[in-house]
Amino acid sequence: MRLTNIHGISLPLAVWLLNDEYDYINEPNYISATSLLKSTRQLVLSRRVIQEDRELDLSDLLASRMGSAIHDSQEKAWRENGQAALRRLNYPEQVWANIKINPTDDEIAANPAIIPIWIEKRSFREIEVGGVTYKIGGKFDQVIQGRLFDTKTTSVYSYLHGRKDNDYAMQGGIYRWLNTKLITEDHIFIQFVFTDWQKARARGDADYPQTKTMEYPVLLPSLDETEAYIRTKVEELLKYGEALDEQIPHCTDKELWKGETVFKYYTDPAKASTPGSRATRNFEGDKVAAHAFMASKGGVGIVKEIAGEVKACGYCPAYNACKQKDLYFVS
């Protein structure tokens, strides 16, 4: 893999960005919970990319390293300062004195008063599909008294539009499927840390998050629904594992992180073809409303359709092997 530093990131940050301590598992029939959330096309084609042909820029690592840093510091806080923090939060002694991080079965049996705090616990479960046994695995963030917590560093936009809610739900569903004894509540509690939060927006918009962090519960699918999803995904990987590019289903608009098509109304048609010209009014995803507005102006002007931008391809490890991306990008 070729490493680039297009934006000239400094040495101190570069060293941090290249430090990856994640405990990857490389087994033939292992599939991670997060992989199951990716498109079948991405999973199949990424295996066909020659690693030497891949290119990675340091800037592409920023989001994942920031997320990892927060997760690492959360785990450290529980391990080194959990009891002290609970005391400062006025929890009673019978609570803070009995918390135990990732206790063993023997420790729980020996002390019924233990309150387990499960952090970054990896679990596995086998499933047979097409006569082949696969190992499904995943490592959740935190489980406390049956509640599943997952921290997400993301933009406010992601929360406001709820476009990843289905992914959050299925991710939590898979973790519960892997840990039915530990995860007993039917929601995953997303802990948002917003990377672009604006205090001024919060003051003037009641729908905007009022703090830089917030908890957001998402209902989990049932265990049966979760297993059906897992089986379907594995069946697709088997079906298309050796298929030609043209035979593999295309990624959906959601999987492509495709923006909404915008219909721009211009009072002066000439401006529609002039770079940098602003439309008189924009209509996001609503062609009818755009033409109705033009009609209200006596039919004067023009409505121009601007397709939503595809963003996911630029981050996809299958980019070099995928022909679908050629529909959106010119080489």
N, C-alpha and C positions, 0 to 999 in steps of 0.2 A: 504494500500500500504506500502510495506517495503522500508525504506529509507536506502541506504548504502553510504559509503564514502570510496570506495576501494583505492583511490589514496591519502587519507589523506589530503584533502583540508582543509586549515586553518579556524579557527572560523570566522574571519572577512569576508572572502569570502563566507563561508557557509551560514551565515546569509543573505548576499546579494542575493545569489542564490535562497534561499527559499522564498524571498519576491516577491510575484506574485500579482500585482495590476490590472491585466487584468479583464475587466468587462464581465465575461462569462454569457451566457444566457442559462438557463436550462428550456426549454419548449418542450413539447412532439413532436410537428411538426415543430420545428425550425431547419433550416440547414444553417450553415454559408458559406460564400463565399469560405473560405479556405478549409472547409470540402469537398466542391464540387470538389476540385482539387485532392482529394485523391482517391485511388482505391476503387471500390465497395467492394472488398474483405476485405480491411482494415476497412472500415466503418461498414460493417455488423458484422464481427467477433469481433471487439473491444468492441461491446456492450455485448458480451457474456463472456468476461473475468471478473472473480470475482476480484474485486478491491483488496481484501486482498491477492490475489495470485500474484499481480503485484509487480515488483521490480524496484526501481528508484535510480540510483546513482547520487550523486551531480554533477559529471562531465558532465552528460548528459544535464544539464541545462545551461551550459556555453554559447552555441551558441544563445539560445533564450534570455537569460538575456542580452547579449551584444547587440543584436538587439533591445530589449526593451529600453535599456539605451540610445541608439542613438536616437530612436524615441522620447523618453521623453525629451531629451535635445533639440531636434529640436523644439518641441512644446514650450518648455520653452523659447527658443531663440526668437521665433516669438512673443510670448505674452509679454515678458519683455524687449526685445531689438530690435524688428522688425523695428520700425521707425528709430532708431539710426543707425542700420546696413544699411538701404537703403540710409540714408544720407551719410554715409561713402563710399558707393558704387556709389555716385554721381547721384542718382536718383533725378529728379526734385521734388520740394516741393509738387506739385499737386498730386504726386504719394504717397510719404511717409506720407504726412499729412492725406491722405484719406484711408489708409489701415485699415481694420477692421477684427478681427479674428472671424470667425463664426457668422456673424451678423444675427439678426432676420429679418423676412419679414418687420416688422414695421420700423426697422432701415434703411433698404434699401429703403423703400418707402419714408421715411422722408428725405433722403439725396441721391439723384441720383448720386452724385460724389463718393460715397463709392466704394472702390476696395476690394471686399471680398477675404479673405485668408481663405480657408476652410481647417481645420486641424483635423485629427482623428475624422471625422464625421461618425457616424453609421447610416445606412439607412436600411429600410425594404421594402419588396414588397411581396405580396402574389401570389401564383400560384396554380392552381388546377390540380391535377394529379390523375387519377383513382377515381374520386369522392371525393378525400380528399384535403383539403386546407392546403398548407404548407406555412410557413413564411420563406422567404430567406432573410438573412441579412449579412451585412458586414461593416467594418470600414476602409475606405481608409486612406492613409498617408496625402497627401496634394493635393488640387486642387487650381490652381491659373489661373485665366482668362481662364477657360475651359480646362486647361492642367492637366492631372493626373500624379502625381509624387509618386514614391514608392522607398524607400531606402532599399537596400539589402546588408547585411554584408555577404560576401561569399568569396570563394577561386577564384583565378585567373583562375584556371582550369575550373570552372563552366562557366565563361564568354568565354574563348577561344573556348570551344567546343559547346557552345550554346545549351546545352542539356535541359535547363529549359526555353527556349524561348517560347515554346508552353504554359507552365504553366503561365509565365508572361502575355502572351497575353490573356489567358482565365480569369485570375484573374482580369486584367484590364477590360476585356469585361463585367464581372459580376458586377464590380463596376459601369461601365457606365450604364448597364441595370438597376441598382438600383438608379442611379442618372442622368437621361437623361437630366435634366435641367442644372445641374452643370458641367458635363463632356461633352464637345462639340467637342474636338479634337479626331482624330482617332488613336492616339498612346498613349501608356503608357510610361512615361519617367523614366526608371529605374536609380536610383542613386546608383551605385556600390560603396561600401567601401570594399576594398580587405583586407582580414585578413592575407594573406601570400605574399603580394607584395614584390618584390625584385628589388632594384634599379639597381643592376648589370645586371640583366636580361633585364631591360628596356633599358639600354644603348646599349646592343648588339642585340636586337631583335625588329624590327620596328612593328611587330604584337603584341608584348606584351604591356599591358597598360603602358603608359608613366608616369602616376601618380597613387597614391594609391586610388584615387577616379575618377570616370568618369560617364558621363551620356550616357545612352544607350537606344535609342527609339525602341519600339517594336510595330508593327502594331496590332491593336485590331480587333477581329472578328466583323462582323456586329451584330446589335441587334437581328436580326432573328436567326443568327447562335448561338449566345450566349443563347437565350431562348431555342433553340432546344437542346443544350448541357445540360442545366439545367433540362429540361424535361426528357431527356434520363437517366441522372444520378438518378433522383428521381424515375423513373420507375424501374430502376435496384434495387434500395434500397427496393422498394415494392416487386419486384419479388423474391429477394433472402433473404429478411429479416428473414424468418423462414426456409430457405433451409439448407440441410445438407452441410457440408464442401465440399464434393466431387462435389456438384452441383454448387457451386459458382465459377465463372470464376477466373482463376489464375491471379495474378498480372503479368503485362508485364515486359520485361527486363528493360524498361525505369522506370517503377514504382518501380522496385527492385533496381534501381541505379546500375545495373549490368555493370561491366567493360567490355571492349572489349576483345574478345578471342584473345590470342596471340599465334602465331605459332613460336616456337623457333627452330632454326637450330643449330645443334651441329656437328662440324667436327668429333669429337670423340663420337660415340654413347654411350660409357660407362659413359660419363659425364652427359648424359640426366637423368640418374637415381641416380646421386650422389648429395645429398643435398648441396646447396650452390654453385654449379658449375654454371658458367656464360655461357650463350649461345654464339655461335659465332656471331649470328645475330638474331634480333627479328623482326617479321613481324606482326604488329597489325591488326587483322581482315582480313588478306590476305593470305589464304592458298595457292592459286595458285602461288603468288610471292615467297613464302617460298620454294615450291617445284621446281620452276624455278631456284631459286638461287642454290639449292642443285644440280640440273642438270648441272648448269654451273660449278660446282666443280667436275664434272665427276661422279655424283651420289654417291659420298662418303659422309657418315654421316647419320644423321637422323633428321626428323622434328617432334617435339613434340608439341601437342596441349594442351594449358593451358586455361581452361575455365575462363571467366571473374569473378571476385569476386562479390558476392551479398552483398550489404552494407545496404540496407534499412531495412531489417528484424530486425536488432539489435536495431533500433529506433522505431519499430512499436508497438503500444499499443495492437495489436491483436496477438502478438508473441505466447503467451501461448495457444491460442485457434486455431492456424492455422496449418494445416497439410502440406501446401505447403513448409513451411520453412524446413521441415524434408528432403526435396530433396537436400538441400544445407548444412545443419548443422547436426552433429551427437550429440545427447543428451549425 
